[in-house]
Amino acid sequence: MDGVLGRRDETSRLQALLDEAGRSHGGAVVVHGEPGIGKSALLDHVAGSAPGFLVVRASGAEFETELPYSALHQLCVPVLEHVEALPPRHRDALRVAFGLAAGTPDPFLAGAATLGLLLEPDRPLLCLVDDAQWLDRASARALAFVARRVAAERVAVVFAARECPPELAALPRVGIRPLGERDGRALLAREIRAPLDEQVRDRVLAEARGNPLALVELARTAGIGGLAGGYDLPAPAAAERSFRARLTGVSPEVRLLLTVAAAEPVGDPGLLWRAAALLGVEEAAARDVPLVEIGTRVRFVHPLARSAVYRAATESDLRRAHGALARVSDPLDDPDRVAWHRALASVGPDEDVAAALVDSASRARARGGMAAAAAFLERAAALTPEPGPRVDRLLAAAEAKLSAGDFDAAAGLLTSVRPDDPRADLVRGRISFARFRGEDVPTAHLLRAAATLADKEPAEARTTYLDAIEMGIITGGLPTVIDAARTAPPAPGPPRGSDVVLAGMVALADHGHHAAAEFLRPVVADGDDPAWTRWPTLGFLLAIEFWDAEATRAIAARSTASGRGSGSFHLLPIGLAMLATATAHLGDFGAAKEMVSEEEAIAEATGAAPLVYPRLHLAALHGRRAEAEELFARVGPHMSLSVQYATAVLDNGLADYPAALDAARRAVATGDLGLAGLALPELVEAAVRCGRADEARAALATLAERTGAGGQPWGLGIGAYARALVDDDEEDYRRAVALLEAGPMRVWRGRAHLVYGEWLRRQGRRRDARAELRQAHELFAGLGAEAFAARAAGELRATGERARSRTAPTSDALTVQEVHIARLVADGATSKEVAAKLFVSPRTVDAHLRNIFRKLAITSRRRLRDLPAIR
């Protein structure tokens, strides 16, 4: 790959990308550099160097950044004939995203569907995306998704951007440097055939600073306007100034035509000429139009040329151009562009135009374009004559900016809202939480909003206090939030579940678990209460706090179902992580791994950090020290409580009681809702084994308050288990076994049999001990809880009986993702269906299946269905 002057390293890198893609080792790269540095030339060159590849192209447009999926649609047009081959959910997602069907597109399904669509043609694929800095956010997310998932495909993706968009930040980059003096002189000699004065050449080289576009444009305009301007201007500005210089001497009619072309981003010549006719511009004027080519599409010679024309236009001409485009655009097929052009044509406030923009925002939001919705609402606010509706629209714009991830812009919009407006504080609280770094307290904004709302909107004030409570649990500062929540106004009507939860949280802080149970037990037990849709984390932790196994699973399942039903890739990972944790304690490690895999697939697809705590629980319960400690070491300090709890479980399973005692102390000392309570039985057991009777008894008292207040079989069984360890009472051992035998928590059932068997052996009752230890060993071995199983086997040997050798569960040899794929395939899913669920390509699924078959020593999908441990 040669022929691009001075770009040997860059072209070699792109050629290597093409070569690898041809061998099914696809990849993506972002070519970045200042305007005019030669990015588009590199894309053109790589397109010409890809024989046998299907080449699809798209380009971001400065005036299209507000329209969701516009660039993605442009890229996919050449392959849309294959859309029928996609799984139904993916097919529908693309149709909705491209405006071909009604509905709300799922942004990550759109990305997965795009990947599937681009892989349908039976030939290598080259995707070229120019001006990626102007991609609409929805397209950028979808294309980033594709770019991260082509490693096993015959696909190369090349983006060109001035600055790398945040969605593409994780991709490899190729920076384009300015040309050296020798290459600059060669470019001038190649592009400018007319002789150049040596002084002019030197001034061009000096001012262009190695920017190829600036070199060519400055040289072309040197004879027209000299090299006016300072040498201190950066090259892109110099190039744009050069484009402006080429407008010198054109007629007002041609200038107006160019302004219309610059204001109309679609590139539709019919639209251009209809608008021009309204303005009295004849088609004959196109004969002498510089900087633009008008053929089947309207194309400027460079994006900087479009910018130069637009910025050089007078305010009057811009308003006239946008007004004409609004009138000739189709209000049925393209109502949003009509509204946008009307807005830019407006001289002052205009409620009709503002209302049309609000309608456009609603449509954009329905299509997943939160950035577009924010832009429409912000412009609508500026055009709204009445103060009240103007503030409403500013707040809605700030909410949309927040949803789009533009936190600074959202905060900036709030500066135009009165500081004491509680709605603004609600948004400030969410902004602060979203970008929380410790320097600001997110709950402070929410508490201020709640206090302001208390008199006029008591119901909203109470829900805001609950928002602050859940946020305080996650970020810290819960005692301060509870102090404020004590002042909450009374419920204005019959108490809802949320009202009961608020009262219960205050009672928990003031009077303890027994007082709080009166409020919280019924609503926690109702996993379908609407409160847990809005505050799922709070509900899950309260269910653990009161040791309610059924509620723990029900709230997690409700959150997962709600996330799936709404397509929320915020709520679904939370639900999956909670459900995986509950399922692990139920003893179904395979299903828990499947949920972890799905949550991690979503996190990777969305660019979010995965929720690690289900993995920590699984690692602790599996009981493989090296594997668990490697995971614990990788986890950041924000997960230290979960790591301490998991370490306590791991070390108790391995009978390393001093280490378990140290970890359990740390976990319990935090007093955090849910997990600190879950660590109490670990503290009791480790303290007893280490001879710390007083410490064990103190932990037992704290645990008994919680389990007694909850009154649930899981909690009562745990309470009896811990009391038996402390008091050495056989009746408590039997009670623990009976209560946990009747419940779903199989891990704890096994632990009750284990500690009872250990006690019986120490009492010299070997026969009775063998029965309990045998049950514990068989249960743990069947689950894959290796540390506890080994502990039970050791105790059995001490009674004179060797534990029966148990084959490890088939799935233990597989990774979390391989377990998920194996279970899906065993249930009859095709590679394409599995790929759709895990946001990968079918070829990637097939690669995983080959590894699965090798590890399990099988050769077919049908054999997977015959493996009970997989199913």
N, C-alpha and C positions, 0 to 999 in steps of 0.2 A: 504494500500500500504506500504509494508515493505520489508526488504531484502537488502537495500542499506545502508551499514554500516555508521553510524554517520550522516544520512541524514533524521532524522525523521521529522523535520520542513518542509524541502523542499518537501519530498514525500507527506506530508499532504496537502500542498498547491496545488500540482499537482493533487492529488486525488479530492480535492474540485473542481478544474477546470473541471475535467472529470464528476463529479456528476452533476454540474450545466449544463454542455453541454447536458447531457442526459435528462435534464428537459427543453430543448430549451432556456437555458440562456447561450449561448456560450460566449467564451472569449479567450484571448490570453495572453501569458506571455513570457518574455525573461529570460531564465536561463543564468546567466553570471558568469564568474570567470576565473582565470588564466588557461593556458594550463595544462592538466593533473589533474585538480581538481575534475573531476568526472561528467562533464556535459553529456557526451555521455552515461555513465552508467545510469544516471537518465532518459534519453530519452528511452533507452532500457527497463528500468523498467516500465515507464508509458505505453509503448506499450504493455507490458505483463499484464498490469492491466486494460485493456480496452476491456473486452469481449463485443461482440455485435457491437463494433465500426469498421468501415472501417478505416484502418490505411494506410496513404500515407506518404512517406518519401522523403526527399531530403537532400543534403549536399552540402554546398559551397566547392569549391576546390581552393586552392591557385593559381593554374595555369589556372583556368577557369574564373577568375574575369573579364576578358576582353571580354568575349563572351556573348552578351545579351540574356537573357531568357533561358540560359542553365539550371540553377537550377529550374526555373519554369517548364520547360518541363519535367525535371526529376520527379517533384512532381506530375504532371498531367497525366503522362503516364498510371497509373492504371485506370483512369476514362475517358480517351480520347474517349472511345466508345460512350459517351453521348454527344459529341460535336454537333451532328446534332440536338439536342433538343434545342440549344441555339437560341436566336434571330439572324437574319442574320448578323448584324453588329458585334455582339460579336463572332459569329462563325468565321467570316472572320478575325477579329482581332487576335484570337488565332492562326489560320492557318498561318497568315503572321508572327506573333511573333516566331512561332516554325519552320519557314522556309519551311512550307508545301505549301505556296502560295506566289506569288510575291506581292510586295507592301511595303508600309511604315506602320509599326504598330503604333497604337495610344497607348501610354503607359498606359493611364488611362482606355481606353476601354479594354485593355488587363487585367487590374486588375479587372474590373467589370465582364469581361467574365470568368476569373478564378473563381470568387466567384460563378457565375451562374453554371459553370461546376462542382465545388466541391459540390454544393447543389443538383445536379441531382440524385445521388444514394439515394435510399429510406432507409437510415440507418444513425445513428450518425457517425460523421467523426472526426478522430484525425489526425492532420497534424503535423509532426515532422520535423524540419529543423535544422540540425546540422551544426556547423562551419559557423554560419550566418555572421560572420565577413568577410567571403570570398565570400558572395553572389555577383553576378554581379548586378550592379545598377538597371537594368531593372527588374530583378527578385525581388530584395529587395523592389522596389516601389510597384510592383503588390502584393506581399505577405503582405506588410504593409497595403495596401488597404483592402485586405481580412480580415486581423486580426482586423481592426477597425470596421468591419461591420457584425460581427457574433453574436451580442448581443441577437438577437431574434432567433438564429438558434441552431441546435444540432451539434455544431462544436467547437472543442477545438484546438487551435494552440499553439504549444510550440516551441520556438526558443532557440537554445543554441549558445552562442557566447562568445568569450574571452572579447571583448569590444562591447557594443551595437552599431550597425550601426546607422547612423543618421536617416535613414528611419524608424527605429523601436523605436526611442527615446521616443515616446509618450506612448508606451505600458507599462503595469505593469512589474516589474522586480523581480526576485528572485536571490539574490546574494548567491553564494556558498562559504562558509568559509573553511579555512584549517581544517583538522581533529585534534581533541585533542589528547593528548598523549595516552590515554587509547584506543581510537578508532584506532589510528595508530598502536599500538602494536597488537590489534586484527586483523587488516588487514594483517599485516605481518605474523601472525600465520596462517591465513586462506589461504594466497596466496603462501607462501614459506614453503613448507612441510619439506625441509631439515633443520636440526638444524642450528641456527645462533649463533655465538659467541656473548656474551652479549655486549662486547665492540663494535663489528661490528653493532649490533642492535642499540645501543645508537648513534653511529655515523650516521647511516642511518636516524634515527628519527630526529637528529639534523639538518642534511643537507637537508632533504626532506621538513622540515618545514610544515608538515601536508598535503603535496600534495600527493594524493593516487598513481598517476602514478610514481612519483619520488620515493616513498617508495618502490614500487614493483620493479622498474627497477634498482634502486641502490642496493637493496638486491640481485637481480639476478646477477649483475655484480661484486659484492663485491669480490667473490672468483676468478674472472678472472683478474681484474686489480686493486684490492683493491679499496679504496675510494680516488683515485687520484683527485687532484683539491682542491680549497679552499672552506672553509666553508661559504665564503661570497657570493657564487654564488646563485642567486635565484632558487627556485625549478624548474621552467620550463627549465632553462638552464641546471640544473643538470640532469633532465630527458633526455633532448636531448643529453647531454654528455654521458648518460648511453646507449642510442641507438647507439651512435657512437662507444662506447666501444664494443658493440656486433658485430661490423664489424671487430674487431681485428682478424687477422688470416684467413679471407676468401680470396679466390683466386682472382687474378685480373679479371678473367673471370666472377666470381660471382659479384664482385664489379661493373663491367661494366653493367651486367644485371640489378642490382639494380638501377644503375644510369638511365638506359633507363626507368625502371618502374616509377621512381620518376619524370622523365621529361615528361611522357605521362599521362595526367590527366584523360583521358577518361576511363581508366580501362579496355581496350579491350585486352584480351589475344592474339588474332590473330595478332593485331598490334604489340604487344610486341615481339612476336616470329618472325615476319617478320623482324623487326628492328634488333633483336638479331642475326638472321641468316646473315644479311648483315655485322654485326660486327664480325662474326665468333664464336658466342657463341652458344653452343649446348644446346638443351632442357634438356639434362641430367644434366646440371648444376643446374637446378631448384630444384634438390633433397635436396640440402643443403643450400638453400637461407634463411637467417634469415630475420625477420621483415616484410615479405610480404607473403600473401597467394595468390597463383595463381590457380584459379578455373574457374568458369564461368565469374568471374570478377577478376581483379587484385586489391587487397586491402591491404594497409599497416595496421599494427596493431594499429597505431595511427597516426594522422596527423603530430605529432612531429617526428615520425619515417621517414616519407617521407622527411620532412625538413632536418633532420639529414643526410640522405643519400645524398640528393642533395647538401647540403653545404659541405659535406666531399669529394665530387668528385673533381678531378682535372679539371682545365680549359680545358685541352685536351679531357678528357673523356666526359665532358658536351657537347663540340662542336661535338664530334663524335656521341653521343647519339641523339642530336637534328638533326644532319645531316641525320642519319639513319631514324629517325621518319619522317622527311620531305620527304624522298624518298619513304617510304612505305605508307604514307597517301594518300588518294584519292584526286587528285587535282580538280576533278569535284564536288564531294560531300562535300569536306571539304577544300576549297582553303585557308581559313583564317588560319587554323592550319598549313597547309603546309607553308604559308608565315611566320608565327610566328616561327616555328621550323627552317626554313632557316635563319631567322634573328639571332636567338640565336646560330646558327652554324657558323655564319660569323666571320672571323678573323678581318677584317677591312672594310672600306667603299666599298659598292657594290651597284651600281645604279639599277641593275636588281632586287635585293632583296628589295631595298627601294621602287621601283615602285610597286612591288607586295604588299608591306605593304600599300601603298597609295590606291591601289585598295581595299584592305581589309577594310581600313578605310571608303571608300565610301559605301561598303556593310553594314558595321556596322552602319553607320549613317542612311542609308535607313531603317534599322530595329529598329531604335530608340536607338541604343547603343552608346550614345555620349562618355561615359567613354571608351568604347572599341575603338572607332574611335580615341580618344585622345592618347591612348596607342600605337596604330599602327602608328600614325603620329609622335609621339615622337621618336619611334624607327627608323622610316624611316628617320627622320632628322639626327639621329646619324650616319646612314649608307650612307648618301648622300655625294658624293665626292665634288660637286660643291657648292661654297658659296651661290649663288643666290637661287637655288632650296632648299638648306638647310634652309635658312631663311624663305622661303615661307612655308615650312613644319612645322617649329617651330611655326610660327604664326597661321597656321591652327590647330596645336595641342593645342595652347593656347586658340583659339576660342572654340575648342571642350571641353577643360577642363572647360571653363567658362559656356558653355551650360549644362555641367554635374553638375554644382554647385560646382566644386572644385576650388574656387577662388585663394587660396594660391598657388596651383600647377600651375594655369594659370599664375599668376604673376611671379612665379619662372622661367617658361620657357622664359618669356620676358627678363630676365636678360642676355640671350645669344644673344639678338637682339640689334643692335645699338640704343642708346637712342634717336637719332634724326630721326629714321624711323617712319614716320607718321602712318603707319599701326599699329605699336606697341602702339602708343598713342591712337588710336581708341579702341584697346582692353583694354588698361589701363582705359580709360574712362568708358567703360562698366563694367569692374571689380569694379571700385570705386563706380559706381552707384548701382551695385548689392549688395554690402556690405556696403553701405553708412551709416556712423555713426556720421557725422558731423565734423570729424577730417580731412577729406580730401574733396576737392571740385571736384566732378566728372566732371564738365564741363571744368575744367582747362586742362585736357588731350585732350578733344575733340577740344578745341580752339587752342591748340598747334598743333594738327594734321591738323586742317583746315588751319592754317597759313602756315604750311610746304607744304601742297598740293596745295596752291593757284597758284603757278607759273606753275607747270607741269600738274596738274589735276584739273583745275578750277571747273568742274562740281561736282567732288567728294568733293572739298572743300566747295562748297555751300550747298550740302546736309549735310555735317558734321556740318556746322553752324546751320542748322535747327535741327539736332539731339541735339545740345547743347541748343538751345532755348527751345525745349520741355522738356529737362532734367532740365533746369533752372527754368521752370514753376513749376516743381514737387518738386525740392530740394531747390529752392531759388537761389538768385544771378542772376536773369534775367537781371537787368540793366547792369551788367558787360558783360554778353553774348551779349547783343545788341550793346554795345560799340565796341566789337570785330567784330561783324557781319557787322558793317558799312564799314569795310575794305575788305569785300568779293570781289573776282575778278568778273568781268562781266560774265554773262552767255555766254558760248562759242558758243551757237547756238540759234535757236528760243526759246524763254522763255517757260519753262514748268510750270505746276501748282506750283511746288516747288519753282521755281525761283520767281514767282509772290508772293507767301506767304512770302519768305524771304524779298523781297522789301517792302511788306506791313507791316511786323513786325517792320522794321526799321522806316518806315513812321509813324506808330502808336506811337512809342516812341518819335520821333522827332517833329511831327506836329499834332498829335491827330487823332481822329476817322474820321473826314471828309476827311483828306488827305489820310488816310489808306484805306478808303472805295473804292477809285478808283481802288486800287489793289485787295483788299480782297473780296469785295462783290461778283464778278462773280465766283471766285474759291470756296468761302465758299458755295455759293448757289448750286454748282455742287457737290452733295454728292458722285458722282461716280468718282471724280477726283482721280487719283492714289496716289496723295500726302496723302490722308486721310487713305490709307492702311498703310503707313509707320509712319505717325504722327497722329493717330486717336484722341488722347487726345487734341492736339493742335487744330485740326479742330473742335472738339466738343465745346471747350471753346470759340473759335472765333465765332462760330454760336450763342452761348449765348451772347457774347460780342456785337454782332450786332443785337440781338433780332430777329433772323431768325428761326421761329418755324419749318418750313419745312426742313431747312438744319440741324437743331439740330437732328431731327428724322432720316433724311436720312443718315447722317454721322454715327450715332449710329447703324442704321440698316446695313449699309455697313460693319462696323467693325464686327458686330455679324455674318453676313453671311460669311465674309472672315474667321473668326475664326472657324466657323463650317466646311467650305469647306476645310480648310487646316488641320483641326484637331488640331489647335494650342490652347493649354490650357493656353497660355499666353495672346493671343489676344481675345479669346472668352469671358472670364470674364470681360475684359475691355468693350467690345462691349455690353454685357448684362447689365452691371451696367449703362452705358450711356443710353441705350435704356429704362431701367427701370425708370430712372430719367425723361427722356423726356415723357414717357408714363404716369407717375404719373401726370405731369403738364397738359397732355392732358385730364386727368380726368378718365382714365381707371385704377383704383387702382387694380382691380383683375388681369389684365394682367401684371401690374408692379410687383405685388407680385409674380406672376409666374416666371418672369425673375429674381427677387431677389433670389427666391428659387433655381433656376438652377445655378446661379452664386455661391451661397453659397455651393451647392452640389459639384461643381467643386473645390472650394477652399478647402473644407474638404477632397476631394479625393486626391488633390495634396499636401496637407499639407501647403497650402498658407493661408495668412490672408485674410478673405473676404473683399470685397470693401464695406465699410459701408455706404457711402454717399447716395445711393438710399434709404436705410432704413430711414435715417434721413429726407430726403425729404418727404417720405410717412408718417412718424410719424407726421411731422409738418402739413401736409395737412389734415390728419385724425383729428387732433385737440384734442386728448385725453391727457390732461396734465400729469397725473401720468405715463401713459405708455410711453409718449414721453420723459419725464424727466428721467425716469429710463434708457432708451436707451442712452440719452445724457451723463449720468453719467458714463456709461460703456465705452465710446469712449475715446481713448487716445488723448494726446495733438496734435498729428499730424493731427487730424481732427477738430481742434478748429474752423477754419474758417467755415466749414460746420455746426458745432454745433451752432455758432453764427447766421448764416443765418437762420437755421431751427428754432431757438428760436425766432427770430424776426417774422417769419411767424406764428408760434404757438401763440405767445402773441398778435399779431394783430388780429388773428382770435378770441381769447378769450377776446378781448377789454382791455387787460392789456397793455395800450400804453406806460407807463413809462418803463416797462421792455422791450417791443419791441424796444423802442428808444435806450436804452442802448446796446442791442444786435446788432441792425442794425448799430449803430455807429462803433462798433468793427469790424464788417464784412466789411464795406465800407472802413475803415481806412487802411486796408491791401493793397488796390489797386490791388489785385490779379486779373488776367485775368478771366473773366467769372463770378465767384461767387460774387465778390465785386460789379459788375454792377447789378447782379440779386438782390442784397440787397438794391439797391437805392430806388425802389418804397416802400419798407418796411420802410426805413428811412423817406421818404417824408410823408407817411401816419401817422406814429407814431409822427413825429415832429409837424404836423398840429394838431393832437388831443391833444398834450401836450402844445399847444400854442407857439411853437418855430418857429414862422413864418420865421425869417431870416435863420435859419438852414434848414427849409423845402425848401425855395426858392433856397439856394445854392445847395442842393442835386438835385433839379429839373433841374437846369442849367446843371449839370454834366450828369444827365440822358438824357436830351434832346439832348445833343451832340451825345450820343451813338445811341439813337433811331432814330434821324434824319439822322445820317450817314448810318444806316442800311436800312432805307426806307422800312421796311417790315411791314405788317399789325399788327403783334403781337407787335412790338416795337412802331409803331405809336399809336396803341391803348393804350399801357401802358403810352406813353408820354402824351396823352390826359387825361388819368385817373389821372396821377399825377398833371398835370397842373390844372385840374378841382378842385382838393383838395386844391391847393394853391391859385388859383385865384377866387374860388367860382363862376365859370362861367358855366351856364347851357349848353351852346353850347358845351363846352368841355366834359361835362358828356355824352351828346347825341352822340358826336363823338366817345368817348371811347366805348360806348355800341355798336354802329354800326360797328366799326372796329373789335372789339373782337367777335361780333356775327357772323361775316363772317369767322372767323378763327377757328383753331382746338383746341385752348387752353381753354377748358371748365372751368377750375378753375378760370382763369382770367376773363372769360365772366361773371361768377357768381359774382366775386368781383366788376366788373363794375356796374352791376345791383344793388348790395348791397349799394355801396357808393352813387350812384345816388338816390336810394330810401331814404337813410338816409338824404341826402341834401333836398330832396323834403319834407320830414316830418318836418324838421326844418324850412322850408319855410311856413309851415302850409297847404301844398297841400296834404292832407291825401289820397284822392282818387288816385291821380297820384302816390303817394309814395307806396300805397298798391300794385299796378300793378308791380312796379319794385321789391319790396321786396318779393312779392309772387314768381316771377320768380327766384330770387336769392335763396329763401328757397327751392323751389322744385328742383332746380339744385344741390345745395349743399347736400340736403338730399339724392337725388338719387345717388350722387357720394360716399357718406359716409364721406364728409368733415364736421364733427360734430360741430367743434367750429364755423366755419362760418355759418353753418345752424342754430345754437343756437342764434348767433348774429342777423341773419335775422329774426328769430322767435320773439326775444325780440323787435326788431324794429316794427314788424307787430303788436304786442300787444299794442305798444305805439300809433298806429294809430287806435286802437279800433277793430282790427281783430285778431282772434286767428289762428295761423298757423295750417294747416291741419296736423294731426299726420301722420308721415310716418314711415313705418316699416323699420328698419335698413336693409341694404343689407344683403342677406343671408350669404355672405362670411365673414361678419365682425366677426362672432363667431369663425372663423377658424384661425389657425396660417398660416404664410406665406407658409410653406411647405404643410400644409393641403389644402390650396387654390389651389396650383399647382397640387397636386394629384387629387383633386376633378375635376378640369378642364380637366385634361388628361383622367380620367375615363369617364367623361361626354361626351368626344369626341370619346369614344369607345375603349380606350387603355386597354389592359389586365394588370393584376398585374405584369406579367413578363416584359411587354413592359415599364411600368412605372418604374419598378425597374432598367431597363437598362438605362433609361434616367436620373434617379436621383442617380445612383451609389449606390443603396441599394439592399437588397434582396427582393424577392417577399413576404416573410413572414412579413417583415417590412412594406411593402406597405399595406398588409392586416390589420396589426395592426392600421395603420393610418386611413384606411377606416372605421374600427369599431368606432374610435373616431369621424370621420366625420359624420357617420350615427347617432351616439348618439347626437351630437351637433345640427344636423339639423332635428332630430326627423323623420328620414326616415329609411327604412330597405333594400333598394336595390340599385344597380348601376343604374337601369333604372330610378328610381326616381330622381337621380342626373341630368339626361338629361332633366328632366322637370322643373329644377330650372333655370330661366333666368339669375339670378344674378351670378350663377356659370358659365354659358356658356359665 
